Amino acid sequence: MAKPKTVSPDDRLWERARRKLLTQIDADFAATGDYTGRARVNPLIRLAMARVPRHLFVPPGEEFLAYEDHALAIGYGQTI
């Protein structure tokens, strides 16, 4: 029998940050849907956003910025 995965307090913290970002993005899509023609995020894209640990892709010390609703530089001319 497989051992259950342990969820750390940090994991719960990052999960809450991801949920908060997704809630904001959902609200933005709903608010702009009349003129963009898209009132909801594509479910597959939303699922990917819910699963990707964005904080692992940013420089140390900027982890919480990864869950803000704006572009964040991650080096080499790229953003998250």
RODRENGU-32591 format. One record per residue: residue in three letters; x, y, z of N, C-alpha, C in turn. Coordinates in steps of 0.05 Angstrom, whole numbers, padded with zeros to 5 digits, always signed. Each point is the difference from the previous one (the first is absolute). Layout:
# residues N
ALAXYZXYZXYZ;...
# end
This chain:
# residues 80
MET+00017-00024+00000-00017+00024+00000+00018+00025+00000;ALA-00007+00019-00017+00015+00025-00002-00003+00017+00025;LYS+00022+00013+00007+00000+00018+00023-00014+00026-00008;PRO-00019+00011+00016-00013+00025-00007+00020+00023-00001;LYS-00005+00018-00019+00017+00024-00003-00005+00019+00023;THR+00021+00009+00013-00003+00020+00021-00001+00028-00012;VAL-00019+00015+00010-00003+00028-00009+00011+00018+00022;SER+00020+00016-00007+00013+00018+00019-00016+00026+00002;PRO+00005+00015+00022-00012+00026+00002+00007+00018-00024;ASP+00025-00002-00010+00007+00016-00023-00016-00008-00025;ASP-00005-00026-00003-00017-00009-00023-00027+00013+00002;ARG-00012+00001+00024-00026+00012+00003+00000+00030-00005;LEU+00022+00012+00008+00003+00029-00005+00000+00006-00030;TRP+00016-00016-00015+00002+00005-00029-00027-00007-00014;GLU-00013-00021+00010-00026-00007-00011-00020+00023+00003;ARG+00000+00013+00024-00018+00023+00004+00007+00023-00019;ALA+00026+00004-00004+00008+00022-00018-00009-00006-00028;ARG+00002-00025-00009-00009-00008-00027-00030+00004-00002;ARG-00015-00009+00020-00029+00004-00001-00008+00029-00001;LYS+00014+00017+00015-00006+00029+00000+00005+00011-00028;LEU+00022-00007-00013+00006+00009-00027-00022-00009-00019;LEU-00008-00025+00001-00020-00011-00018-00027+00014+00005;THR-00007+00006+00025-00024+00015+00006+00000+00027-00014;GLN+00023+00014+00002+00003+00026-00013-00003-00002-00030;ILE+00013-00020-00012-00001-00003-00029-00028-00007-00009;ASP-00014-00017+00015-00028-00007-00006-00017+00025+00001;ALA+00004+00017+00020-00016+00025+00002+00006+00019-00023;ASP+00026+00002-00008+00007+00017-00022-00013-00010-00026;PHE+00001-00026-00005-00013-00011-00024-00030+00006+00000;ALA-00013-00004+00023-00029+00005+00002-00006+00029-00005;ALA+00016+00018+00011-00005+00029-00003+00005+00010-00028;THR+00017-00013-00015+00007+00010-00027-00012-00018-00022;GLY-00015-00020+00007-00011-00019-00020-00018+00012-00021;ASP-00015+00021+00007-00018+00012-00020+00015+00012-00023;TYR+00024+00011+00004+00014+00012-00023+00024-00016-00009;THR+00008-00021+00014+00021-00017-00010-00011-00026-00013;GLY-00025-00006+00007-00012-00024-00011+00009-00025+00016;ARG+00014+00004+00022+00009-00023+00017-00006+00006+00029;ALA-00022-00011+00009-00008+00005+00028+00013-00019+00020;ARG+00013-00021-00011+00013-00020+00017+00027-00008-00012;VAL+00018-00008+00018+00026-00010-00008-00004-00028-00011;ASN+00014-00007-00022-00001-00028-00010+00005-00019+00023;PRO-00017-00020+00004+00004-00018+00023+00027-00014+00001;LEU+00012-00007-00023+00026-00013+00000+00022+00019+00009;ILE-00002+00025-00009+00019+00020+00008-00003+00006+00030;ARG-00024+00002+00010-00005+00004+00028+00011-00023+00017;LEU-00003-00024-00009+00010-00023+00014+00031+00001+00001;ALA+00012+00007-00022+00030+00003+00000+00008+00022+00020;MET-00014+00022+00000+00007+00022+00018-00003-00009+00029;ALA-00020-00017+00005-00005-00009+00028+00021-00020+00009;ARG+00013-00013-00019+00020-00021+00007+00029+00009+00000;VAL+00007+00021-00015+00028+00008-00003+00009+00016+00024;PRO+00021-00009+00013+00010+00015+00024+00017+00024-00010;ARG-00013+00022-00007+00013+00023-00011+00023+00010+00017;HIS-00002-00003+00026+00021+00011+00018+00027-00014-00004;LEU+00000-00023-00013+00025-00014-00005+00015+00011-00024;PHE-00012+00018-00015+00011+00011-00025+00010+00028+00002;VAL-00001+00012+00024+00008+00028+00003+00025+00001+00018;PRO+00015+00022-00001+00024+00003+00016-00006-00002+00030;PRO+00018-00010+00016-00004-00002+00029-00007+00028+00011;GLY-00018+00000+00019-00009+00025+00012-00023+00013-00015;GLU-00007-00010-00023-00023+00011-00016-00022-00020-00003;GLU+00000-00021+00015-00019-00022-00003-00029+00009+00001;PHE-00007+00017+00019-00028+00008+00002-00009+00018-00024;LEU+00019+00013-00013-00007+00016-00023-00010-00018-00023;ALA+00007-00025+00001-00008-00019-00022-00030-00003+00000;TYR-00014+00006+00021-00029-00003+00001-00015+00026-00001;GLU+00014+00021-00008-00014+00025-00006-00009+00000-00029;ASP-00021+00015-00006-00012-00001-00026+00014+00021-00019;HIS+00026-00004-00005+00015+00017-00019+00025-00016-00008;ALA+00012+00009-00021+00024-00013-00010+00023+00004+00020;LEU+00017-00020+00002+00023+00001+00018+00024-00012-00015;ALA+00021+00015-00001+00024-00009-00014+00012-00024+00014;ILE+00008-00020-00016+00012-00024+00011+00028-00004-00013;GLY+00010+00020-00014+00027-00002-00011-00001-00006-00030;TYR+00022+00005-00014+00004-00006-00028-00022+00013-00017;GLY-00010+00023+00008-00021+00014-00015-00027-00013+00001;GLN-00005-00018+00019-00025-00015+00002-00016+00010+00024;THR-00026-00004-00001-00017+00007+00022-00018-00024+00007;ILE-00011+00001+00024-00020-00019+00009-00026+00015+00005;
# end
